[in-house]
């Protein structure tokens, strides 16, 4: 990742980590495992997808993460797959 891209994502990491704190314990556990695995190596595309997922209400997000519901959004599918593997 080049320096411009790196500096653009660094401020987002803290916000994204904070927004991963959810009211549902199940989501907290999934996102904690996600951050433990990814660390600070989150690319911009994944950060964009994560930001979009985190804008959802907890129950809607859980339905996607747990596989109870699917999305047709090609940007979200790879991240949801990763989250389901945790």
C-alpha positions in Angstrom: 0.0 0.0 0.0 1.4 3.4 -0.9 1.8 6.2 1.7 -1.2 8.2 0.5 -3.5 5.2 0.7 -2.0 4.2 4.1 -2.6 7.6 5.6 -6.1 7.7 4.2 -7.1 4.4 6.0 -5.3 4.9 9.3 -7.8 7.3 10.8 -10.6 5.0 9.7 -9.2 2.0 11.6 -10.1 3.5 15.0 -13.6 4.5 13.9 -14.2 1.1 12.3 -13.0 -0.7 15.4 -15.2 1.4 17.6 -18.2 0.8 15.4 -17.6 -2.9 15.6 -18.7 -2.7 19.2 -22.3 -3.9 19.0 -25.2 -4.6 21.3 -25.3 -8.3 20.3 -22.6 -10.3 21.9 -22.5 -12.6 18.9 -21.4 -9.7 16.7 -18.9 -8.5 19.2 -17.3 -11.9 19.2 -17.2 -12.2 15.4 -15.7 -8.7 15.0 -13.2 -9.2 17.8 -11.9 -12.4 16.0 -11.9 -10.4 12.7 -9.7 -7.7 14.2 -7.4 -10.2 15.9 -6.9 -11.8 12.5 -6.7 -8.7 10.3 -4.9 -6.4 12.8 -4.1 -3.1 11.1 -3.7 -4.7 7.6 -7.2 -3.7 6.4 -7.2 -2.6 2.8 -9.4 0.2 1.5 -11.9 -2.0 -0.3 -12.4 -4.1 2.9 -12.7 -1.0 5.0 -15.3 0.4 2.6 -17.3 -2.8 2.8 -17.0 -3.0 6.6 -18.2 0.6 6.9 -21.3 -0.3 4.9 -22.0 -3.3 7.0 -21.6 -1.4 10.2 -24.2 1.1 9.1 -26.8 -1.7 9.4 -28.9 -2.3 12.5 -27.5 -5.1 14.7 -30.2 -7.7 13.8 -29.9 -7.1 10.1 -26.1 -7.3 10.4 -26.3 -10.5 12.3 -28.6 -12.1 9.8 -26.0 -11.4 7.1 -23.0 -12.4 9.2 -24.7 -15.6 10.4 -25.8 -16.6 6.9 -29.5 -16.4 7.6 -29.8 -13.8 4.9 -27.7 -13.2 1.8 -26.8 -10.1 -0.1 -26.6 -9.5 -3.8 -24.0 -6.7 -3.2 -20.7 -8.0 -4.7 -18.7 -5.6 -2.6 -20.0 -7.1 0.6 -19.9 -10.8 -0.3 -16.1 -11.3 0.2 -16.2 -9.7 3.7 -19.2 -11.6 4.8 -17.5 -14.8 3.7 -14.5 -13.9 5.8 -16.6 -13.0 8.8 -18.5 -16.3 8.5 -15.3 -18.3 8.5 -14.3 -16.9 11.9 
